[in-house]
Every structure is written in structure tokens, then in C-alpha cells.
């Protein structure tokens, strides 16, 4: 029984580096990818580079309220932040799902979720609602910020630590292809001459004469 347990745990440990990232990417695709894509669709009118009222109101609710919801009164800084956030909601989830630069994409999504949560709490007033903020160790796993998004973080941190091992892991392939395209021949490698060592005799180094 002990030997069987050891073999089983050894096999599980060996497969964890492939199973955990694949499972994390599947869970992200099944639960969060379309959530972020649908959220991004509400932020622009026409193209992601032309934010609409919804985009400004979601990212800068108090600033929009201060200018009477007139987009023309928002600065270039507000425009850049909304555009960057909108593009992030489309690009970063896609990179995670296809397994391309997964660590960087997951790290970017962690920052995005943190900013999103702070905006929900302090920009939209969620800090005043217990059901929105939630609480740990209270026996209720339904809080939007501290409960639900904690699970999001576990998935994203797993991808930051493990990368996109398993199927559809394209980062290594893309880097190898780029390397072979940029440096196709070994002539680009500088070769340094190897100094010859003088033969040894029983009395030390032999004389060149």
C-alpha cells in the first residue's frame, strides 16, 4: 500500500505541471473570457479607439458625473485609460486561452482585476454594500470582491507561476520561430579560438625547439 501510494503521488506530481495550467486556462475560458469580452463591448461606439459614454462611466464614474456625462469634457488621459482598458479586456483573455505569453497576460489580468475591484468599491460605491465587498471566513462565498474575485486570482496566479503548459502552448513555438528567422545561420555566432596546450613530458612542458 505504501509503495502504491508513493507511485501514485509521484505520477500526480509529475503531471501537475501540465494538468494545473491546462485546467486553469479551461476554467478561465469557460467562466471569465466572455465576461470580459462582453464588458469590453459596452465601452466603445464603433471601434475600441472611440470610447462611448458607457466606457467613461464605468472607468471614471465620478469624473463623468462631474462633467454632466459629456464625453467632450473628458481629457486625453481619460481617453487613453479607457482605450487601454478596453483593449486589455479583449487581448489579455485571448492570449491566456490560446497559450501565448500566458504569464505576462495573466499578470496583466491580475492588475486589471485589482483596478476593476477598486473602481467598483470606491468609484461606484460598492464599499458601502456588504454583499458587494463580502468578507472572508463568514461562511458566505457570494461576496463579489473578496469571495468571487479571490477565485479569479487563484486561477491567474496559477498561470503566472506555471505558464501555459500542456496543449496549445504557443509561446515557445513563436519564440523558436522568431529566433530561427532572425538568426538562420550559425555564422552569427562568434567563434573564439581555443588555445592549444603544450604537450607534457615527465619534466614539465616540452620545449618548442
N, C-alpha and C positions, 0 to 999 in steps of 0.2 A: 504493500500500500504506500509506503514512504517513497519507494522508487517510482511508482506510478505518479504520485503527486509531484515529485521532482521533475519528471519528464513532461508532465502537463504544464507546470508553471514555466519550465524552460521554453516550451513551444509557444506559450502565450507571450512571454517576454520577447521572444524573437519576432513575433508577428505584430506586436503592439505598434512599432514604428510605421507600419503600413496601414493597420486597421484604424487606429485612432484618427490620423489626419483624414483618411477617406470618409470615415463616419462623420467627422466634424464638418467636412465640406458638404456632405449629403444633407445633414441637418440644416446647415446654413442655407443651402439651395431650396430645401423644402419649406422652410419657415420664414426666412428673412429676405431672400433676394428679391422676390416680387413685392414685398412690403416696401423696400427702399425704392425700387423702380416706380411703383405707384405713387410713392411720396414725391419722387423727383418730377413726375409728370404734372403734379399740381403746382409746380413752382415757376413754370415759364409759359409764355404765349408765343407759339410758333417754333422757336428754337431755344435750346438751353442758354443761349447768349442774350436772350431778350426776356429777362425775368418779369413775371406778372405780379399782380397785387398779392396773390397767394404766396409767392416766393418771399417777397419782402415781409409780408405779415407773419409768416412762420418763423423766419430767421431774426427779424428785428421788429417784434410786435410793438414795443414801446416807442421806437423811433417812428414807425408808421402812424401810430396814434397821434404822435406829436405834430405831424405834418398833415393830418387830416386824410391819411391814406392816399395822398397824391405821390405817385411814383416819381414825377419830375422833380420833386423836392429832395429826393434821396441823392446822396453823394456817390462819387465813383468808387469809394471804399465799400459802401453798401452793395453796389452792383457787383464788384469783384468777389465779395464774400458769398453772395447768393449764387453767382455763377459757379464758383469753385465748389460750393456745397452741392449744387445740382449735378454737376459733372461727377463728383465723387460718388453720389448715390447710384449712378449708372455704371461707372468704370470699375470701382473697387469691388463691388459684389461680383461682377462678371469675371474679374481676374481671379478671385477666390474660387469660383465654381470651376473654371477651366484649368486651374492649377498653374497659372502664370504669375511669377513674382508674388507668390502667395503670402510669404512672410511680410513683405512690405505692404501689400494690400490689407492684410489682417491688422497690421499695426496702424495703418491709416484709418481703418474702420473703428478701431478702439478709440482713437482720438475723436472721430466723428460722433460716436455714441456718447462720449463724455460731454462734448459740446451740445449735442442734442438734448441730453438729460438736463444739463444746466439751464438751457433755454426753456425747456418745459417747466422746470421748477421756478425759475426767477423771472423769465420773460413772460410766461403765460400764467403765472400764479399758482402752479401746481404744488408749491411748497406748503400752501395753506390747506391742502386736501390730503387727509391721511391715506385715502385709498390710492392716490397717485404716488405719493412718496413711498408708502409702505414701511415696513420695519422688519428687521431680522429677528429670528428666534421668537416670533409672536404666534407661530402656528398657522399663519395665513400666507400662502405662497402667491397671492394675487396682486401685490403691490406693483405698480408699473415700473418704478425706478429701481428700488432696492431689491426687488424679487425677480421680476421678469428679465430685466437687463443684466442682472448678475449672471443668469444662464447664458445670455448672449456673450458676455465677457469670457466665460469658461470656454465656449466654442472658439472665440477669436484668439484667446491666449494659447490654446492648444495648437492652432495653426501657426502662430508666431514662433512657438518653441519647436514644433515638429516639421513645419513646412508642408508641402503638398506631396507627400509620399504616396505611393500606390498608383492607381490608374489615372490617366490624363494629367501626368506631371510633365509640363511643357517647358519649365524654366531651364533645366539642364540641356534639353534639346536645342532650345533657342540660343543659349549661350555657346554651345558647341558649334552650331551652325555659323553664328557670327564670328567666332574665333577662326574657323576654317576659311571663312570668306575674307577676313581681314589679313590673315597670315596663312596663305595657302601653301607656302613652300618653307622648308626648314632653313633656307638661306637667310631668313630674317633673324635666325638665332646666331648670335655672335659666338664664335668658337675661339677659345683661348688655348694657346699651345701648351702642351704638357711637357714640363721639363724632364729630360732624361736623367735617370740616376746612374751615376758611375758604378761600374761593376765592383763588387767587393772581393778582396783577397784575404788571405789569413793575416796579413799585416796591415789591413785597412783598405782605403780606397786606392785602386790601381792608378798608376801614373799614365797620363795621356800619351807619353813617348814610348 
